[in-house]
Amino acid sequence: MRKNSNADINPCECERLMKLFENRLKVFNKLLHNYKIILINAYDLLQELKCKKYGGNIRVMDIHKAVPLHRQEKDFKSKGIPLLKATMSNWVCYAAEKWCAPIVQNMKEKLLSEKIIHADETVFQVLHEEGRKATTNSRMWVYCNGKINDRSNIIFDYHPTRKSENAVRFLGEFDGFLVCDSYAAYNALQNAKRCGCLTHVRRYWVNALPKEKSAYETSAAAKGVDFCNRIYHEEKLLTELTAE
């Protein structure tokens, strides 16, 4: 048997085989790409189905029944279900972005159409936030329409800072009455009519109360607290009535 040499190879046949190989490779890559898309879509669909099935129950347990995710993880494990806290957290985030965000936007539009908005902000810390320490103070801004309404509307708006631009970004051109504390950030709102918050006013009166209750009769602070309490009493009588 003689050995093959380069002289025995037909250049035309070699070129034909190369083209055939390239065509087969293109078909294979296309099939692989399609399979990847199918797998990704299947995974996303599975996650969505899982989220729909379990996500609502997870949030009910977390918020209404005050059962945090790490305790739910232990509860699932005791029932033979290996459901990690990270997975539940991802489901909650997915549900919030896909289904809750449009609802919140609608709530915001409704809130900004009101004549009165209550606003406040409080210290809030976030774990594992990119570029920030876990002990760094952030702010949770809260906006609501108050108690004397047919339907409560409360929106939480998280921001890393307490800058006035956060209030401006949310409230925009709101030109109604804004009930808030004396924080200077709200001064950046051009059209809103600032109103003092009675709860904050009462707090200062309470802090100024004399230690001895026997001195309340002559105390201006005690009179201030009593005045606020009487207003609260009248407000409570109105809570059972309709907005009209």
Secondary structure, DSSP 4 states (H G I P E B T S, - for coil): -PPP-GGGS-HHHHHHHHHHHHHHHHHHHHHHHHHHHHHHHHHHHHHHHHHHHHHHHHHIIIIIS---HHHHHHHHHHTT----HHHHHHHHHHHIIIIIHHHHHHHHHHHHTSSEEEEEEEEE--TT-TTS-TT--EEEEEEE--SSSSS--EEEEEESS--HHHHHHHHTT--SEEEE-S-GGGGG-SS-EEEE-HHHHHHHHHHT--SSGGGGGG-HHHHHHHHHHHHHHHHHHHTTS---
